[in-house]
Amino acid sequence: MTLLKLDYFYWLAGVYLAFTALTILRDAGHPKRWGSALFWALLAVIFTAGRSLPPVAVGYLVVVLVILAATRQVSAPPAVKCDPAERLAAAERTGNRLLAPTVLIPLIVLVGTFTFDRLRIGSVALVNPAHVTQVSLGLATIAGLLLALRVTRAPWGEPLHEGGRLLQVLGWTLLLPQMLAALGGIFGRAGVGEVVSQLVAAGLPVDLPLVAVVAYCGAMALFTMIMGNAFAAFPVVTLGIGLPFIVTAHGGNPAIMGTLGMLSGYCGTLATPMAANFNLVPALLLELPDRNAVIKAQLPMAAAIWIFNVVVMYVCVYRF
């Protein structure tokens, strides 16, 4: 038995999503009023009741979410114009204190991950050890919100409305990382790794250790660009290229291979719009005219890091 269950935070998120849907529904001037309200209402249902619904029902709800997004029925409300002078005055008033909530969140997550699973109140554990990181993140987010309210001296209701507006600005991109990670699991179960292994063996001279390393790192970056998530690409590429050609055929160190392989995948993350939370969301938040501006700025560094990973893996993976 645990005091803080992960479900509590899912329910809290679901209630907030439902509030956002209701706010949209009451806004007669919203450009996509009904579609946007339905999108966030269905997502609220998934968060609050997803564990009690049959998996197939949740799947159908996700399909409806995808259809709403694909048919452009989900959009943000009209932009709220802010006086630049007022914004500058607020920034000068808060100064660097505004960074305090962003520092507090990872700090609480770090401390909680290593300590919360050990805390008990009598015979009741504070957190399930399997969910300690997620619960820590939930608590850290609430603490960060309270500190942000203290620093900015904003009204208590301000986060409800501004947070909902921010959700609508981000829109469907919020769901892309989870869906791509699920796609990686589907690929793994479908045996895509074996197909990749056969194609690589037929098309490349992987009997050469250097070629095996380049193929593995290149595939990690490429599959990550396609899936938008290095965690989704990792099982497919590692099972298809890394383990059979680097570890089994050439005796490479699997720990070094996996570590540098993930870093190679992150290079793909820097170069793809599919990694929406990293590359599209900042452009939306900063209201940049070029949606790919973040990717263009990151490409040179991504290429340099990828080359570095290939060199280090080739030097280390067969020698340690």
Backbone as numpy.savetxt, mean C-alpha at the origin, in Angstrom:
# Nx Ny Nz CAx CAy CAz Cx Cy Cz
-7.98 -14.93 24.78 -8.83 -13.74 24.78 -7.94 -12.49 24.78
-8.32 -11.50 23.95 -7.53 -10.28 23.85 -8.41 -9.05 24.08
-7.78 -7.99 24.57 -8.51 -6.77 24.87 -8.73 -5.92 23.61
-7.68 -5.78 22.80 -7.76 -4.98 21.58 -7.74 -5.92 20.38
-8.88 -6.05 19.72 -8.97 -6.92 18.57 -8.81 -6.11 17.28
-8.24 -6.74 16.28 -8.06 -6.07 14.99 -9.39 -5.67 14.38
-10.42 -6.45 14.65 -11.75 -6.15 14.09 -12.25 -4.78 14.53
-11.88 -4.35 15.73 -12.34 -3.04 16.21 -11.91 -1.93 15.26
-10.70 -2.03 14.77 -10.18 -0.98 13.89 -10.81 -1.06 12.50
-11.11 -2.29 12.05 -11.84 -2.43 10.80 -13.23 -1.81 10.92
-13.89 -2.05 12.06 -15.22 -1.49 12.26 -15.16 0.03 12.30
-14.15 0.56 12.97 -14.01 2.01 13.05 -13.81 2.60 11.65
-12.97 1.96 10.85 -12.77 2.42 9.48 -14.05 2.31 8.68
-14.81 1.23 8.89 -16.06 1.06 8.17 -17.07 2.13 8.52
-17.15 2.49 9.80 -18.08 3.55 10.22 -17.69 4.87 9.56
-16.41 5.14 9.50 -15.97 6.39 8.87 -16.27 6.40 7.37
-16.08 5.25 6.71 -16.41 5.16 5.29 -17.91 5.36 5.07
-18.72 4.81 5.96 -20.17 5.00 5.86 -20.53 6.48 6.05
-19.85 7.16 6.97 -20.08 8.59 7.16 -19.72 9.36 5.89
-18.63 8.97 5.25 -18.23 9.62 4.00 -19.28 9.41 2.92
-19.80 8.18 2.82 -20.84 7.90 1.83 -22.09 8.75 2.09
-22.47 8.87 3.36 -23.65 9.67 3.71 -23.42 11.15 3.39
-22.20 11.63 3.63 -21.88 13.02 3.32 -22.01 13.29 1.82
-21.53 12.35 1.01 -21.63 12.50 -0.44 -23.08 12.50 -0.87
-23.86 11.61 -0.28 -25.27 11.48 -0.65 -26.04 12.76 -0.35
-25.63 13.47 0.68 -26.32 14.71 1.06 -25.83 15.92 0.29
-24.76 15.73 -0.50 -24.18 16.84 -1.27 -24.80 16.87 -2.66
-25.79 17.73 -2.87 -26.48 17.79 -4.16 -25.58 18.31 -5.27
-24.50 19.01 -4.93 -23.61 19.55 -5.94 -22.46 18.63 -6.30
-22.42 17.42 -5.75 -21.33 16.49 -6.06 -21.45 16.03 -7.51
-20.34 16.04 -8.27 -20.43 15.68 -9.70 -20.80 14.23 -9.96
-20.44 13.32 -9.08 -20.77 11.89 -9.23 -21.39 11.41 -7.92
-22.49 12.01 -7.58 -23.08 11.83 -6.26 -23.45 10.38 -5.97
-24.23 9.75 -6.84 -24.76 8.43 -6.54 -23.68 7.35 -6.66
-22.87 7.43 -7.70 -21.82 6.43 -7.87 -20.79 6.49 -6.76
-20.38 7.70 -6.37 -19.40 7.84 -5.31 -19.95 7.38 -3.97
-21.20 7.74 -3.70 -21.81 7.30 -2.44 -21.90 5.78 -2.38
-22.30 5.15 -3.48 -22.39 3.70 -3.51 -21.02 3.05 -3.34
-20.00 3.62 -3.95 -18.64 3.08 -3.85 -18.18 3.04 -2.40
-18.28 4.16 -1.70 -17.80 4.20 -0.32 -18.71 3.44 0.62
-20.01 3.35 0.31 -20.92 2.58 1.15 -20.60 1.08 1.05
-20.33 0.59 -0.16 -19.97 -0.82 -0.32 -18.64 -1.13 0.37
-17.71 -0.20 0.27 -16.43 -0.41 0.96 -16.63 -0.43 2.46
-17.56 0.39 2.96 -17.88 0.38 4.39 -18.46 -0.98 4.80
-19.29 -1.56 3.96 -19.85 -2.88 4.25 -18.74 -3.93 4.33
-17.79 -3.85 3.41 -16.69 -4.82 3.42 -15.87 -4.70 4.69
-15.61 -3.48 5.14 -14.80 -3.29 6.33 -15.54 -3.72 7.60
-16.83 -3.44 7.67 -17.56 -3.72 8.91 -18.07 -5.16 8.98
-18.47 -5.72 7.85 -19.10 -7.05 7.88 -18.40 -8.06 6.99
-17.22 -7.70 6.47 -16.54 -8.58 5.54 -16.22 -9.95 6.09
-15.87 -10.04 7.37 -15.52 -11.33 7.99 -16.73 -12.23 8.17
-17.90 -11.65 8.29 -19.10 -12.46 8.50 -19.81 -12.81 7.19
-19.42 -12.16 6.10 -20.03 -12.45 4.81 -19.32 -13.62 4.14
-20.01 -14.38 3.30 -19.32 -15.42 2.52 -18.28 -14.79 1.60
-17.15 -15.45 1.41 -16.11 -14.88 0.53 -16.62 -14.52 -0.86
-17.53 -15.33 -1.40 -18.04 -15.03 -2.73 -18.83 -13.73 -2.74
-19.53 -13.44 -1.64 -20.29 -12.19 -1.55 -19.35 -10.99 -1.55
-18.26 -11.10 -0.78 -17.26 -10.03 -0.76 -16.65 -9.86 -2.16
-16.44 -10.97 -2.84 -15.90 -10.90 -4.19 -16.81 -10.14 -5.13
-18.12 -10.40 -5.04 -19.07 -9.67 -5.89 -19.08 -8.17 -5.54
-18.95 -7.85 -4.26 -18.90 -6.44 -3.88 -17.67 -5.76 -4.47
-16.55 -6.47 -4.46 -15.33 -5.92 -5.04 -15.50 -5.70 -6.54
-16.18 -6.64 -7.21 -16.44 -6.48 -8.65 -17.26 -5.22 -8.91
-18.26 -4.97 -8.06 -19.07 -3.75 -8.22 -18.21 -2.52 -8.02
-17.31 -2.55 -7.04 -16.39 -1.42 -6.83 -15.54 -1.16 -8.07
-15.05 -2.23 -8.67 -14.22 -2.09 -9.86 -15.03 -1.51 -11.01
-16.27 -1.97 -11.17 -17.12 -1.46 -12.25 -17.40 0.04 -12.06
-17.68 0.44 -10.82 -17.92 1.86 -10.55 -16.70 2.71 -10.88
-15.52 2.21 -10.50 -14.30 2.96 -10.78 -13.99 2.98 -12.28
-14.16 1.82 -12.94 -13.84 1.72 -14.37 -14.76 2.58 -15.23
-16.01 2.75 -14.81 -16.97 3.56 -15.57 -16.96 5.02 -15.13
-15.97 5.38 -14.34 -15.77 6.78 -13.89 -16.99 7.32 -13.13
-17.55 6.49 -12.30 -18.67 6.91 -11.46 -18.22 7.37 -10.08
-16.91 7.36 -9.85 -16.35 7.75 -8.55 -15.46 8.97 -8.78
-15.73 10.04 -8.10 -14.93 11.25 -8.27 -14.89 12.03 -6.97
-14.04 13.02 -6.94 -13.91 13.89 -5.77 -14.88 15.05 -5.89
-15.21 15.70 -4.78 -16.06 16.89 -4.84 -15.28 18.04 -5.46
-15.97 19.11 -5.83 -15.26 20.28 -6.37 -14.20 20.77 -5.39
-13.07 21.18 -5.93 -11.96 21.63 -5.08 -12.38 22.86 -4.27
-11.94 22.85 -3.03 -12.21 23.98 -2.14 -11.07 24.99 -2.27
-11.41 26.19 -2.70 -10.38 27.21 -2.88 -10.00 27.79 -1.52
-8.69 27.90 -1.33 -8.18 28.41 -0.06 -7.35 29.66 -0.34
-7.49 30.64 0.52 -6.72 31.87 0.37 -5.24 31.57 0.62
-4.36 31.81 -0.36 -2.92 31.52 -0.16 -2.34 32.23 1.06
-2.77 33.44 1.31 -2.26 34.17 2.47 -2.67 33.49 3.76
-3.91 33.00 3.80 -4.39 32.30 4.99 -3.62 30.99 5.19
-3.37 30.27 4.09 -2.62 29.02 4.17 -1.20 29.28 4.66
-0.56 30.35 4.15 0.80 30.67 4.57 0.84 31.06 6.04
-0.16 31.80 6.49 -0.21 32.20 7.90 -0.36 30.98 8.80
-1.19 30.02 8.38 -1.36 28.80 9.17 -0.07 27.99 9.21
0.65 27.93 8.08 1.91 27.19 8.05 2.95 27.84 8.96
3.00 29.17 8.96 3.95 29.86 9.83 3.58 29.69 11.30
2.30 29.59 11.58 1.86 29.45 12.97 2.22 28.08 13.53
2.05 27.04 12.74 2.34 25.69 13.23 3.82 25.33 13.08
4.44 25.79 12.00 5.87 25.51 11.80 6.15 24.02 11.72
7.30 23.64 12.23 7.73 22.24 12.19 6.95 21.35 13.16
6.15 21.95 14.02 5.34 21.14 14.93 4.36 20.26 14.17
4.05 20.65 12.94 3.13 19.87 12.13 3.69 18.49 11.79
5.01 18.34 11.90 5.63 17.05 11.63 5.49 16.08 12.80
5.14 16.59 13.97 5.07 15.75 15.16 4.14 14.55 15.00
2.91 14.72 14.47 2.04 13.54 14.32 2.62 12.50 13.38
3.29 12.94 12.31 3.87 11.98 11.36 5.03 11.22 11.97
5.72 11.82 12.93 6.81 11.13 13.62 6.25 10.20 14.70
5.16 10.63 15.33 4.58 9.84 16.42 4.04 8.50 15.91
3.44 8.49 14.73 2.81 7.26 14.22 3.83 6.13 14.06
4.92 6.30 13.30 5.88 5.18 13.20 6.55 4.84 14.52
6.71 5.83 15.40 7.32 5.55 16.69 6.45 4.61 17.52
5.14 4.87 17.56 4.23 4.01 18.30 4.16 2.63 17.66
4.15 2.58 16.33 4.11 1.29 15.65 5.34 0.47 15.99
6.50 1.10 15.98 7.75 0.40 16.28 7.76 -0.14 17.71
7.40 0.73 18.66 7.38 0.31 20.06 6.32 -0.76 20.28
5.14 -0.54 19.72 4.05 -1.49 19.92 4.32 -2.85 19.34
4.98 -2.89 18.19 5.28 -4.18 17.55 6.14 -5.06 18.44
7.03 -4.44 19.19 7.96 -5.22 20.02 7.48 -5.41 21.46
6.43 -4.68 21.87 6.05 -4.74 23.28 4.60 -5.11 23.54
3.67 -4.75 22.65 2.26 -4.91 22.96 1.85 -6.37 23.15
2.49 -7.28 22.45 2.10 -8.69 22.58 2.52 -9.29 23.91
3.35 -8.57 24.66 3.79 -9.06 25.97 2.95 -8.51 27.11
2.12 -7.52 26.83 1.34 -6.88 27.88 0.07 -7.67 28.16
-0.25 -7.82 29.43 -1.45 -8.56 29.84 -2.12 -7.82 31.00
-3.42 -7.94 31.05 -4.20 -7.44 32.18 -4.84 -8.66 32.84
-4.21 -9.15 33.87 -4.64 -10.41 34.47 -4.41 -11.55 33.50
-5.47 -12.26 33.17 -5.36 -13.37 32.23 -5.67 -12.97 30.80
-5.94 -11.68 30.59 -6.32 -11.20 29.26 -5.13 -10.54 28.60
-4.78 -10.98 27.40 -3.69 -10.38 26.65 -4.18 -9.08 26.01
-3.28 -8.12 25.89 -3.65 -6.85 25.28 -3.94 -7.02 23.79
-3.07 -7.76 23.09 -3.16 -7.89 21.64 -2.83 -9.32 21.25
-3.49 -9.81 20.22 -3.12 -11.09 19.63 -1.75 -10.94 18.96
-0.77 -11.77 19.30 0.57 -11.62 18.70 0.55 -11.62 17.18
-0.41 -12.29 16.56 -0.47 -12.33 15.10 -0.90 -10.99 14.50
-1.52 -10.12 15.32 -2.04 -8.85 14.81 -1.38 -7.65 15.47
-0.26 -7.86 16.11 0.31 -6.80 16.92 0.70 -5.58 16.09
1.25 -5.79 14.89 1.66 -4.65 14.07 0.46 -3.86 13.58
-0.60 -4.56 13.13 -1.78 -3.86 12.65 -2.48 -3.09 13.76
-2.57 -3.71 14.94 -3.20 -3.01 16.07 -2.36 -1.81 16.48
-1.05 -1.97 16.45 -0.16 -0.85 16.78 -0.37 0.30 15.81
-0.54 -0.02 14.54 -0.78 1.02 13.54 -2.12 1.71 13.79
-3.15 0.94 14.16 -4.43 1.55 14.46 -4.37 2.50 15.63
-3.71 2.07 16.71 -3.55 2.95 17.87 -2.70 4.17 17.54
-1.65 3.95 16.74 -0.77 5.06 16.37 -1.51 6.10 15.53
-2.40 5.64 14.67 -3.16 6.57 13.84 -4.09 7.43 14.69
-4.73 6.80 15.67 -5.61 7.57 16.56 -4.80 8.58 17.37
-3.65 8.14 17.88 -2.79 9.05 18.64 -2.29 10.19 17.76
-1.92 9.88 16.51 -1.48 10.92 15.60 -2.57 11.93 15.30
-3.82 11.45 15.17 -4.95 12.35 14.94 -5.15 13.29 16.12
-5.11 12.76 17.33 -5.29 13.59 18.51 -4.19 14.64 18.63
-2.95 14.23 18.33 -1.85 15.19 18.39 -1.99 16.25 17.30
-2.44 15.84 16.11 -2.63 16.80 15.02 -3.68 17.85 15.41
-4.75 17.40 16.06 -5.77 18.34 16.51 -5.20 19.31 17.54
-4.33 18.81 18.39 -3.71 19.66 19.41 -2.77 20.68 18.77
-2.00 20.23 17.79 -1.02 21.12 17.16 -1.72 22.19 16.32
-2.70 21.79 15.54 -3.35 22.73 14.62 -4.48 23.51 15.27
-4.95 23.03 16.44 -6.07 23.67 17.13 -7.32 23.71 16.25
-7.47 22.70 15.44 -8.64 22.60 14.56 -9.84 22.10 15.34
-11.04 22.41 14.90 -12.25 21.88 15.56 -12.28 20.36 15.49
-12.93 19.73 16.43 -12.97 18.26 16.49 -13.64 17.65 15.26
-14.58 18.39 14.68 -15.27 17.85 13.51 -14.51 18.01 12.21
-13.44 18.77 12.23 -12.70 19.03 11.00 -12.13 17.76 10.35
-11.55 16.84 11.13 -11.02 15.62 10.49 -12.08 14.79 9.79
-13.33 14.82 10.29 -14.39 14.05 9.65 -14.62 14.51 8.22
-14.70 15.83 8.04 -15.01 16.37 6.72 -13.77 16.41 5.82
-12.65 16.87 6.35 -11.44 16.95 5.54 -10.90 15.56 5.20
-11.01 14.64 6.17 -10.58 13.27 5.89 -11.43 12.63 4.80
-12.75 12.89 4.85 -13.62 12.36 3.81 -13.31 12.95 2.45
-13.00 14.24 2.42 -12.63 14.87 1.14 -11.34 14.27 0.60
-10.38 14.01 1.51 -9.12 13.42 1.09 -9.34 12.01 0.55
-10.22 11.24 1.20 -10.55 9.91 0.69 -11.09 9.98 -0.73
-11.94 10.96 -0.98 -12.52 11.09 -2.31 -11.50 11.53 -3.35
-10.54 12.35 -2.94 -9.48 12.76 -3.86 -8.63 11.55 -4.26
-8.33 10.69 -3.28 -7.54 9.49 -3.58 -8.37 8.48 -4.36
-9.64 8.34 -4.01 -10.56 7.50 -4.77 -10.14 6.04 -4.83
-10.32 5.46 -6.01 -10.08 4.02 -6.21 -8.62 3.64 -6.02
-7.70 4.60 -6.07 -6.28 4.25 -5.91 -6.00 3.66 -4.54
-6.87 3.92 -3.57 -6.68 3.34 -2.24 -6.75 1.82 -2.26
-7.53 1.27 -3.19 -7.75 -0.18 -3.23 -6.75 -0.91 -4.10
-6.02 -0.18 -4.94 -5.13 -0.85 -5.89 -4.05 -1.71 -5.23
-3.36 -1.25 -4.17 -2.32 -2.10 -3.57 -2.86 -3.44 -3.05
-4.04 -3.42 -2.39 -4.61 -4.66 -1.87 -5.00 -5.61 -3.00
-5.57 -5.06 -4.06 -5.99 -5.91 -5.17 -4.79 -6.51 -5.90
-3.73 -5.73 -6.04 -2.54 -6.25 -6.72 -1.85 -7.31 -5.87
-1.85 -7.12 -4.55 -1.28 -8.14 -3.68 -2.08 -9.44 -3.78
-3.40 -9.31 -3.84 -4.22 -10.51 -4.02 -3.96 -11.17 -5.36
-3.70 -10.36 -6.38 -3.38 -10.90 -7.70 -2.10 -11.73 -7.65
-1.13 -11.27 -6.86 0.10 -12.04 -6.72 -0.16 -13.40 -6.11
-1.05 -13.46 -5.11 -1.40 -14.75 -4.51 -2.10 -15.66 -5.49
-2.95 -15.08 -6.33 -3.64 -15.88 -7.35 -2.64 -16.44 -8.36
-1.69 -15.61 -8.78 -0.66 -16.06 -9.71 0.15 -17.20 -9.12
0.47 -17.06 -7.82 1.26 -18.11 -7.18 0.53 -19.43 -7.15
-0.76 -19.41 -6.83 -1.54 -20.65 -6.78 -1.82 -21.23 -8.16
-1.83 -20.35 -9.15 -2.13 -20.80 -10.51 -0.92 -21.42 -11.20
0.25 -21.37 -10.53 1.44 -21.97 -11.12 2.14 -21.10 -12.14
1.96 -19.78 -12.04 2.62 -18.88 -12.98 4.14 -18.96 -12.83
4.61 -19.22 -11.60 6.05 -19.34 -11.39 6.68 -20.43 -12.23
6.00 -21.56 -12.36 6.53 -22.65 -13.18 6.59 -22.26 -14.65
5.57 -21.55 -15.12 5.57 -21.10 -16.51 6.71 -20.12 -16.76
6.92 -19.20 -15.82 8.02 -18.25 -15.94 9.35 -18.98 -15.99
9.51 -19.99 -15.14 10.74 -20.77 -15.11 11.01 -21.42 -16.47
9.99 -21.99 -17.07 10.16 -22.64 -18.37 10.53 -21.64 -19.46
9.89 -20.48 -19.45 10.18 -19.46 -20.46 11.59 -18.92 -20.32
12.01 -18.68 -19.08 13.36 -18.16 -18.86 14.40 -19.19 -19.26
14.18 -20.45 -18.89 15.14 -21.50 -19.24 15.25 -21.67 -20.74
14.14 -21.48 -21.44 14.16 -21.65 -22.90 14.74 -20.46 -23.62
14.65 -19.27 -23.04 15.07 -18.07 -23.76 16.38 -17.45 -23.33
16.90 -17.84 -22.15 18.13 -17.22 -21.65 19.13 -18.28 -21.24
20.42 -17.99 -21.38 21.46 -18.94 -20.94 21.67 -18.86 -19.42
20.68 -19.34 -18.67 20.73 -19.21 -17.22 21.75 -20.16 -16.58
22.43 -20.96 -17.41 23.50 -21.76 -16.85 24.69 -20.90 -16.48
24.69 -19.63 -16.92 25.71 -18.67 -16.51 25.22 -17.94 -15.26
26.00 -17.94 -14.17 25.54 -17.32 -12.91 25.13 -15.87 -13.06
25.87 -15.09 -13.87 25.53 -13.68 -14.02 24.17 -13.52 -14.71
23.92 -14.32 -15.72 22.65 -14.23 -16.43 21.49 -14.57 -15.49
21.68 -15.55 -14.62 20.63 -15.91 -13.67 20.31 -14.74 -12.74
21.34 -14.03 -12.30 21.14 -12.88 -11.42 20.41 -11.77 -12.16
20.86 -11.45 -13.37 20.23 -10.39 -14.15 18.78 -10.74 -14.45
18.52 -12.01 -14.80 17.15 -12.43 -15.09 16.26 -12.29 -13.87
16.78 -12.69 -12.71 15.99 -12.61 -11.48 15.68 -11.17 -11.11
16.70 -10.33 -11.07 16.50 -8.92 -10.70 15.64 -8.20 -11.73
15.86 -8.51 -13.02 15.05 -7.87 -14.05 13.60 -8.29 -13.97
13.35 -9.57 -13.73 11.97 -10.05 -13.62 11.28 -9.47 -12.39
12.03 -9.32 -11.29 11.43 -8.72 -10.09 10.97 -7.30 -10.37
11.82 -6.52 -11.06 11.45 -5.14 -11.40 10.28 -5.12 -12.38
10.33 -5.99 -13.40 9.29 -5.99 -14.42 7.94 -6.44 -13.86
7.94 -7.54 -13.10 6.67 -8.02 -12.54 6.11 -7.02 -11.54
6.98 -6.34 -10.82 6.51 -5.32 -9.88 5.87 -4.16 -10.63
6.45 -3.79 -11.76 5.86 -2.72 -12.57 4.48 -3.13 -13.09
4.32 -4.42 -13.41 3.03 -4.90 -13.90 2.01 -4.99 -12.77
2.44 -5.53 -11.63 1.52 -5.74 -10.51 1.42 -4.55 -9.59
2.43 -3.67 -9.63 2.43 -2.51 -8.76 2.81 -2.81 -7.33
3.29 -4.01 -7.06 3.57 -4.41 -5.68 4.67 -5.46 -5.68
5.80 -5.16 -5.03 6.91 -6.10 -4.99 6.56 -7.36 -4.22
5.69 -7.25 -3.22 5.28 -8.43 -2.46 4.47 -9.39 -3.33
3.72 -8.85 -4.29 2.97 -9.71 -5.20 3.89 -10.38 -6.20
4.94 -9.67 -6.63 5.86 -10.23 -7.62 6.82 -11.24 -7.00
7.14 -11.08 -5.73 8.20 -11.88 -5.11 7.96 -13.39 -5.18
6.79 -13.90 -4.77 6.62 -15.37 -4.81 6.67 -15.92 -6.22
6.12 -15.18 -7.19 6.09 -15.67 -8.57 7.50 -15.74 -9.14
8.26 -14.66 -9.01 9.59 -14.60 -9.61 10.59 -15.46 -8.84
10.47 -15.51 -7.53 11.42 -16.31 -6.74 11.23 -17.80 -7.00
9.98 -18.23 -7.08 9.72 -19.63 -7.37 10.06 -19.98 -8.82
9.91 -19.02 -9.71 10.14 -19.30 -11.12 11.57 -19.13 -11.58
12.32 -18.20 -10.95 13.68 -17.92 -11.42 14.70 -18.05 -10.28
14.42 -17.40 -9.16 15.42 -17.34 -8.09 15.83 -18.69 -7.55
14.86 -19.44 -7.06 15.18 -20.73 -6.44 15.74 -21.76 -7.43
15.12 -21.95 -8.60 15.65 -22.99 -9.48 17.00 -22.66 -10.11
17.25 -21.39 -10.44 18.46 -21.06 -11.19 19.58 -20.49 -10.33
19.26 -19.66 -9.34 20.31 -19.08 -8.50 20.67 -20.01 -7.35
19.66 -20.53 -6.65 19.92 -21.34 -5.46 20.23 -22.80 -5.84
19.33 -23.44 -6.56 19.48 -24.87 -6.86 20.60 -25.13 -7.86
20.58 -24.40 -8.97 21.54 -24.68 -10.05 22.94 -24.18 -9.72
23.06 -23.03 -9.06 24.39 -22.43 -8.84 24.78 -22.33 -7.37
23.93 -22.83 -6.47 24.29 -22.85 -5.05 24.31 -21.49 -4.39
23.49 -20.56 -4.85 23.46 -19.23 -4.27 22.82 -19.20 -2.88
23.12 -18.15 -2.15 22.58 -17.96 -0.81 21.15 -17.43 -0.91
20.14 -18.16 -0.44 18.75 -17.71 -0.60 18.43 -16.44 0.16
19.10 -16.22 1.31 18.81 -15.02 2.09 19.28 -13.77 1.34
20.49 -13.81 0.81 21.01 -12.68 0.05 20.18 -12.46 -1.21
19.84 -13.56 -1.87 19.05 -13.47 -3.09 17.69 -12.81 -2.81
17.00 -13.25 -1.77 15.69 -12.72 -1.47 15.72 -11.25 -1.08
16.73 -10.88 -0.28 16.83 -9.49 0.18 17.06 -8.54 -0.99
18.06 -8.84 -1.81 18.38 -7.97 -2.94 17.32 -8.09 -4.05
16.66 -9.25 -4.10 15.57 -9.38 -5.07 14.41 -8.46 -4.74
14.07 -8.35 -3.45 13.01 -7.44 -3.06 13.39 -6.00 -3.36
14.66 -5.65 -3.12 15.12 -4.30 -3.44 15.01 -4.02 -4.93
15.28 -5.03 -5.74 15.12 -4.87 -7.19 13.66 -4.67 -7.55
12.78 -5.37 -6.85 11.36 -5.15 -7.07 10.93 -3.74 -6.71
11.49 -3.20 -5.64 11.16 -1.83 -5.26 11.59 -0.83 -6.33
12.62 -1.16 -7.09 13.01 -0.29 -8.21 11.87 -0.22 -9.23
11.21 -1.34 -9.44 10.03 -1.33 -10.31 8.90 -0.52 -9.72
8.77 -0.54 -8.39 7.73 0.25 -7.73 7.90 1.73 -8.03
9.14 2.19 -8.09 9.41 3.61 -8.34 9.07 4.03 -9.77
8.87 3.06 -10.66 8.75 3.37 -12.09 7.40 3.00 -12.68
6.38 2.77 -11.86 5.11 2.31 -12.42 3.92 3.07 -11.82
2.96 3.45 -12.65 1.74 4.05 -12.11 0.86 3.05 -11.38
1.14 1.74 -11.55 0.36 0.74 -10.84 0.58 0.82 -9.33
1.74 1.32 -8.92 2.00 1.55 -7.49 1.36 2.88 -7.11
0.05 2.89 -7.13 -0.68 4.16 -7.03 -0.42 4.87 -5.71
-0.31 4.12 -4.61 -0.13 4.77 -3.31 1.20 5.50 -3.22
2.20 5.08 -4.00 3.50 5.75 -3.99 3.60 6.83 -5.06
3.05 6.57 -6.25 3.36 7.40 -7.40 2.21 8.27 -7.90
0.97 7.85 -7.72 -0.15 8.65 -8.16 -0.74 9.50 -7.04
-0.81 8.91 -5.84 -1.39 9.64 -4.71 -0.64 10.93 -4.40
0.72 10.93 -4.35 1.41 12.22 -4.10 1.08 13.27 -5.15
0.98 12.85 -6.42 0.64 13.82 -7.45 -0.76 14.39 -7.25
-1.70 13.53 -6.79 -3.06 14.00 -6.51 -3.08 14.95 -5.32
-2.36 14.58 -4.27 -2.37 15.40 -3.06 -1.72 16.76 -3.30
-0.65 16.77 -4.10 0.06 18.02 -4.39 -0.56 18.78 -5.55
-1.61 18.17 -6.16 -2.31 18.80 -7.28 -1.35 19.15 -8.41
-0.45 18.20 -8.74 0.50 18.42 -9.82 -0.21 18.29 -11.17
0.13 19.14 -12.13 -0.53 19.05 -13.44 -0.18 17.77 -14.19
1.02 17.22 -13.95 1.45 15.98 -14.59 1.31 14.84 -13.60
0.39 13.91 -13.86 0.15 12.81 -12.94 1.37 11.89 -12.83
2.25 11.88 -13.84 3.43 11.02 -13.83 4.69 11.76 -13.39
4.53 12.94 -12.81 5.70 13.73 -12.42 6.56 13.01 -11.39
5.93 12.32 -10.46 6.69 11.60 -9.42 7.51 10.47 -10.05
6.90 9.74 -10.98 7.61 8.64 -11.64 8.80 9.17 -12.43
8.60 10.24 -13.17 9.68 10.81 -13.97 10.85 11.26 -13.10
10.56 11.77 -11.93 11.62 12.20 -11.02 12.37 11.02 -10.41
11.68 9.88 -10.28 12.28 8.71 -9.62 13.02 7.78 -10.58
12.76 7.86 -11.87 13.31 6.90 -12.82 14.84 6.81 -12.79
15.58 7.92 -12.82 17.05 7.79 -12.79 17.55 7.07 -11.54
16.98 7.40 -10.40 17.41 6.75 -9.16 17.03 5.27 -9.16
15.87 4.94 -9.70 15.45 3.54 -9.78 16.42 2.73 -10.63
16.83 3.28 -11.77 17.78 2.57 -12.63 19.13 2.39 -11.94
19.60 3.43 -11.23 20.89 3.33 -10.55 20.85 2.29 -9.43
19.76 2.27 -8.67 19.64 1.30 -7.58 19.54 -0.12 -8.12
18.84 -0.29 -9.24 18.71 -1.63 -9.83 20.07 -2.16 -10.26
20.86 -1.33 -10.92 22.21 -1.75 -11.33 23.06 -2.11 -10.12
22.94 -1.30 -9.07 23.69 -1.57 -7.84 23.28 -2.93 -7.25
21.99 -3.22 -7.24 21.50 -4.50 -6.71 22.05 -5.68 -7.49
22.08 -5.56 -8.82 22.60 -6.64 -9.66 24.07 -6.90 -9.36
24.84 -5.83 -9.26 26.28 -5.98 -9.00 26.51 -6.61 -7.63
25.83 -6.10 -6.61 26.04 -6.61 -5.25 25.57 -8.07 -5.15
24.45 -8.39 -5.79 23.98 -9.78 -5.72 24.97 -10.72 -6.41
25.46 -10.35 -7.55 26.41 -11.23 -8.26 27.69 -11.43 -7.46
28.14 -10.35 -6.80 29.38 -10.45 -6.02 29.17 -11.28 -4.76
27.98 -11.18 -4.14 27.79 -11.77 -2.81 27.04 -13.09 -2.80
26.05 -13.28 -3.68 25.14 -14.40 -3.53 25.82 -15.75 -3.73
26.89 -15.81 -4.51 27.57 -17.09 -4.76 28.80 -17.27 -3.89
29.09 -16.28 -3.03 30.33 -16.34 -2.23 30.09 -16.40 -0.74
28.88 -16.15 -0.29 28.62 -16.11 1.15 27.48 -17.06 1.53
